[in-house]
Every structure is written in C-alpha cells, then in structure tokens.
C-alpha cells in the first residue's frame, strides 16, 4: 500500500532524452491529440444531432468515440507537456490515477468494439430478428454493462498497483504510468503480481480479439448469400471495423499478453494503441462510411444556414 512506500514521486523518462527530439515529440503528438479530440468530437456531435444515424451501430460508435477521446486524454496531454521540460516528475497519486484511467477507458473500447461486432452479426446473419434483438433498451443495457465491467477491471488493476511497495529507484522508463514499468521498480518479488496482471489484461485483450475475429469470419462467410449491393455495403462497414480491431488489439496483445520482458519498441507500441489508434478511428469510420459523411454535410449545412440568418 502507499504507506509502505518511501517514493512519493516518479520520474518519467518519456520517449526521448534528446532536446531536439523532444520538440519533435511535442509537435507530432500535439497534432495527434488535437486531431483525436476534434475528430471524435465531430463524430459524437454528428451522431447526437443527426436523425439518420439512429441505428444501434451508430449508438455504439458514439460511445467508442467517447472512449477514444478519454483514453487518449489519459496519456497524451502528459506526454505533450513533459516534452517541454527537462525534469518530468509525476506524483505517486497522479501515477495511480493514470493507471486507473488507462485500464478504465481502454477496456471500454474493447467491450464496445465487441458489441459492434455482435450488432453487425445480427444485422447481417439474422436480419429479420434484428429490430427485436438490437432494440434501444438492449443497446442501452449493453453500454451500461460495458462501463461497469471496465470500472471493475480498472479497480482490479489499481489494486495490484497499490500493493506494490516502492523504496528505491523512481525512474520509469516510459512516457506514462502503467503496471508493466511499475513492476520493475517494486521492492518485492513481482512474479505473482505479474501473473495476475497478464491473466487479467492479457486475457481480456486476447480473448476479445479471438472472439471478434471469429465473429467477422462468420459474418464475411455469410455474405456469400447476399446480393451484390448488400454485400458491398456490408463489406464496407465490416472492413472498417476489422481495421480498427487489428490496429487496437495487435499492440494491446503485444504489451499485455506476454511474460515480464522488456523490448526496445515497447514505448512506441504503447503510443500506437493509446494515441495513434484513437487518432485514426475517426478517419476510418468517416472516410469509409457514406452515411456518416452525409450526416456531417447536412449538419454543417444546417449550422451554416442558421448562422447566416442571424
């Protein structure tokens, strides 16, 4: 627990120690974070106010965009600000808060992506039962369940972190606080803690990924019975989902579903799924989705028209 610690703050080594490279990190990730917030906010606003995007798929996309924004916010601002300073310290309490946030909003994404796959399966494979199965009440219950399960997961992870005693080095070779780099600083045998961590986070990532891939294989296989036009529309939606799943779960599994071994690319892999994927998701879902693009145009037209009349 915290009372067992002599360490009250940690020093984050970040992505680089080179002053020139720090400036590059600041510019790149400031743009990435700004793009993430604006892109996901645009999707959230479009779905919220559009009358044409009322289906369960867009209801889940709304919450995915919300989780994306929060997930990126749990790490990106700290990385951006730290790149401006030589000494990058983070208090013990701030560090634990970041661990909680990462393991709260990340699993929300995992669960929502799973629900989106279920939604596509029912829509394509059980079209006659779709209105009954995926009715609004069911979708609302699923989303509430997603946030509750993610909260339980994050509480489990933070309890593991709070049990770690820190009495020596406080240099975290990372740009954020997470259990993996913290385990290396603990003044105890962390074998069992690491086993619990991998069995928790690793199982969530790997199990969800396997389930999602099987779901989309079944969906794609069932499309052979659809018309050419229906197949094209379904493929467009499913391919967007598959791209997001691979981009998010690939790095996630690499980080969380392996023994406590450190690789040189760990930090960049973590950057990709905590900052890169939330940045790319809005582009993937809008550029490949005609309904979202049309809804954005209509919303923009209504906004500009109402402004011009004032």
C-alpha positions in Angstrom: 0.0 0.0 0.0 1.0 3.6 -0.2 2.1 3.8 3.5 4.8 1.2 2.7 6.4 3.5 0.1 9.4 5.8 0.6 8.9 7.0 -3.0 6.4 9.9 -3.3 7.0 10.7 -6.9 8.3 9.2 -10.1 10.4 10.5 -13.0 9.1 9.6 -16.5 11.9 9.2 -18.9 9.5 9.7 -21.8 10.1 8.8 -25.4 13.5 10.5 -25.7 16.1 12.5 -23.7 17.3 14.5 -26.7 16.2 18.2 -26.5 15.7 18.4 -30.3 13.7 15.2 -30.5 11.6 16.4 -27.6 10.4 19.4 -29.7 9.5 17.0 -32.5 7.6 14.8 -30.0 5.7 17.9 -28.8 4.7 19.0 -32.3 3.7 15.5 -33.5 1.7 14.4 -30.5 0.1 17.8 -30.1 -1.3 17.5 -33.6 -2.3 13.9 -33.0 -4.1 14.7 -29.8 -5.8 17.7 -31.3 -6.9 15.6 -34.3 -8.2 12.9 -31.9 -10.3 15.3 -29.9 -11.7 17.2 -32.9 -12.3 14.0 -34.9 -14.1 12.1 -32.2 -16.0 15.2 -31.0 -17.2 15.7 -34.6 -18.5 12.1 -34.7 -20.1 12.4 -31.3 -21.9 15.7 -32.2 -22.9 14.3 -35.7 -24.5 11.1 -34.2 -26.1 13.1 -31.3 -27.9 15.6 -33.6 -28.4 13.6 -36.8 -31.8 12.0 -37.4 -30.4 9.5 -39.9 -27.8 7.9 -37.6 -30.2 6.4 -35.0 -29.3 2.7 -35.6 -27.5 0.7 -32.9 -24.3 0.7 -34.9 -24.0 4.5 -34.5 -25.1 4.3 -30.9 -22.1 2.1 -30.2 -19.9 4.3 -32.4 -20.9 7.3 -30.3 -19.6 5.5 -27.2 -16.5 4.3 -29.0 -15.6 7.9 -29.9 -16.2 9.0 -26.4 -14.0 6.2 -25.0 -11.3 7.1 -27.7 -11.2 10.7 -26.6 -10.9 9.8 -22.9 -8.4 7.0 -23.5 -6.1 9.3 -25.4 -6.6 12.1 -22.8 -5.3 9.7 -20.1 -1.8 9.7 -21.7 -1.4 12.2 -24.5 -1.5 15.5 -22.5 1.0 14.3 -20.1 3.4 13.2 -22.9 2.9 16.6 -24.7 3.6 18.7 -21.6 6.5 16.6 -20.4 8.2 17.0 -23.7 8.7 20.7 -22.9 10.5 20.1 -19.6 13.9 18.5 -18.7 12.6 17.1 -15.4 9.4 15.1 -15.9 8.1 14.2 -12.5 4.7 12.7 -11.6 3.4 12.2 -8.0 2.5 8.8 -6.7 -1.2 9.7 -6.6 -1.1 11.1 -10.2 0.6 8.0 -11.3 -2.0 5.7 -9.8 -4.8 7.8 -11.3 -3.2 7.4 -14.7 -3.0 3.6 -14.2 -6.7 3.6 -13.3 -7.7 5.8 -16.3 -5.8 3.7 -18.8 -7.3 0.5 -17.6 -10.8 2.0 -17.4 -11.2 3.7 -20.8 -9.1 1.0 -22.7 -11.5 -1.9 -21.7 -14.5 0.3 -22.6 -13.1 0.4 -26.1 -12.6 -3.4 -26.1 -16.1 -4.1 -25.0 -17.8 -1.6 -27.3 -15.9 -3.0 -30.3 -17.2 -6.4 -29.2 -20.8 -5.1 -29.1 -20.3 -3.5 -32.5 -19.3 -6.9 -33.9 -22.4 -8.5 -32.3 -24.5 -5.8 -33.9 -23.1 -6.5 -37.3 -23.5 -10.2 -36.9 -27.2 -9.9 -36.0 -27.8 -7.3 -38.8 -26.2 -9.5 -41.5 -26.9 -13.0 -40.3 -30.2 -12.5 -38.5 -31.8 -9.5 -40.4 -35.4 -10.5 -39.6 -34.8 -10.6 -35.9 -32.5 -7.5 -35.8 -35.2 -4.9 -34.7 -36.2 -7.2 -31.8 -32.7 -8.3 -30.7 -30.9 -4.9 -31.0 -33.7 -2.7 -29.7 -32.8 0.5 -27.9 -33.3 -0.9 -24.4 -30.9 -3.8 -25.1 -28.3 -1.4 -26.5 -28.5 0.9 -23.5 -28.1 -2.1 -21.1 -25.1 -3.3 -23.0 -23.4 0.1 -22.9 -24.1 0.5 -19.2 -22.7 -3.0 -18.7 -19.5 -2.0 -20.7 -18.8 0.9 -18.4 -19.5 -1.2 -15.3 -17.2 -4.1 -16.4 -14.5 -1.6 -17.4 -14.7 0.0 -14.0 -14.4 -3.4 -12.2 -11.4 -4.2 -14.4 -9.7 -0.9 -13.6 -10.3 -1.3 -9.9 -8.7 -4.7 -10.1 -5.6 -3.3 -11.9 -5.3 -0.3 -9.5 -5.4 -2.7 -6.5 -2.5 -4.6 -8.0 -0.6 -1.3 -8.4 -1.4 0.0 -4.9 0.0 -3.2 -3.4 3.4 -2.6 -4.9 6.0 -1.1 -2.4 8.5 1.4 -3.9 11.6 2.1 -1.8 14.4 2.6 -4.3 14.7 3.8 -7.9 11.9 6.0 -9.1 12.8 6.3 -12.8 10.0 4.9 -15.0 11.4 4.1 -18.5 8.1 5.0 -20.1 6.0 8.1 -21.1 3.1 7.1 -18.7 2.4 5.1 -15.6 1.3 1.5 -16.3 1.7 -1.7 -14.4 4.5 -3.1 -16.5 7.1 -0.4 -15.9 5.9 0.0 -12.3 6.5 -3.7 -11.6 10.2 -3.2 -12.4 10.6 -0.6 -9.6 8.8 -2.6 -6.9 10.8 -3.7 -3.8 9.3 -7.2 -3.8 9.0 -10.4 -5.8 6.5 -9.4 -8.5 6.1 -12.8 -10.2 2.6 -13.4 -8.8 1.5 -9.8 -9.4 2.7 -10.0 -13.0 0.9 -13.3 -13.4 -2.3 -11.7 -12.1 -1.8 -8.7 -14.4 -1.2 -10.9 -17.5 -4.1 -13.2 -16.7 -6.4 -10.1 -16.3 -5.4 -7.7 -19.0 -3.9 -10.3 -21.3 -6.9 -12.5 -21.2 -9.3 -9.6 -21.9 -7.3 -8.5 -24.9 -6.6 -11.9 -26.4 -10.0 -13.4 -25.7 -11.8 -10.4 -27.1 -9.6 -10.4 -30.2 -10.2 -14.1 -30.9 -14.0 -13.6 -30.4 -14.0 -10.6 -32.7 -12.0 -12.3 -35.5 -14.3 -15.4 -35.3 -17.4 -13.1 -35.4 -16.2 -11.3 -38.5 -15.1 -14.6 -40.2 -18.7 -15.9 -39.7 -20.1 -12.6 -41.0 -17.9 -12.5 -44.1 -18.8 -16.1 -44.8 -22.5 -15.4 -44.6 -22.2 -12.6 -47.1 -22.0 -15.0 -50.0 -25.8 -15.4 -49.7 -26.4 -11.7 -50.1 -27.0 -9.6 -53.2 -24.0 -7.8 -54.8 -25.2 -4.4 -53.5 -25.9 -5.7 -50.0 -22.6 -7.5 -49.9 -20.7 -4.3 -50.9 -22.4 -2.2 -48.2 -21.8 -4.8 -45.5 -18.2 -5.3 -46.6 -17.5 -1.6 -46.3 -18.8 -1.5 -42.8 -17.1 -4.7 -41.6 -13.8 -3.9 -43.2 -13.7 -0.6 -41.2 -14.4 -2.5 -38.0 -11.8 -5.1 -38.8 -9.1 -2.4 -39.4 -9.9 -0.8 -36.1 -9.8 -4.1 -34.3 -6.5 -5.1 -35.7 -4.9 -1.7 -35.1 -6.1 -1.6 -31.5 -5.7 -5.3 -30.4 -2.4 -6.0 -32.1 -0.4 -3.6 -29.9 -2.6 -4.3 -26.9 -1.9 -8.1 -27.0 1.8 -7.4 -27.6 2.0 -5.3 -24.4 -0.4 -7.1 -22.1 -0.3 -10.8 -23.0 3.3 -11.8 -22.6 5.8 -12.5 -19.8 7.6 -9.6 -18.0 10.1 -9.0 -20.7 11.1 -5.5 -21.9 11.6 -4.8 -25.6 13.1 -1.6 -27.2 9.9 -1.0 -29.1 7.5 -1.2 -26.1 7.1 2.5 -25.8 6.3 3.1 -29.5 3.8 0.2 -29.5 2.1 1.7 -26.5 2.0 5.1 -28.2 0.3 3.5 -31.2 -2.7 2.0 -29.3 -3.1 4.8 -26.7 -2.6 7.8 -29.0 -2.4 6.5 -32.6 -5.5 4.4 -32.8 -7.8 6.9 -31.2 -6.5 9.4 -33.8 -7.1 7.1 -36.7 -10.5 5.8 -35.7 -12.5 8.9 -36.8 -10.9 8.9 -40.2 -11.5 5.1 -40.7 -15.2 5.4 -39.7 -15.9 8.6 -41.7 -13.9 8.1 -44.8 -15.3 4.6 -45.4 -18.9 5.4 -44.3 -21.2 7.3 -46.7 -23.9 7.7 -44.1 -21.7 9.5 -41.6 -20.2 11.8 -44.3 -23.7 12.7 -45.5 -24.9 13.3 -41.9 -21.9 15.6 -41.3 -22.6 17.5 -44.5 -26.3 18.0 -43.5 -25.3 19.1 -40.0 -22.7 21.5 -41.4 -25.3 22.9 -43.9 -27.9 23.4 -41.2 -25.4 25.1 -38.9 -24.1 27.5 -41.6 -27.6 28.3 -42.8 -28.8 29.1 -39.3 -25.7 31.3 -38.7 -26.2 33.2 -41.9 -29.8 34.0 -41.0 -28.8 35.7 -37.7 
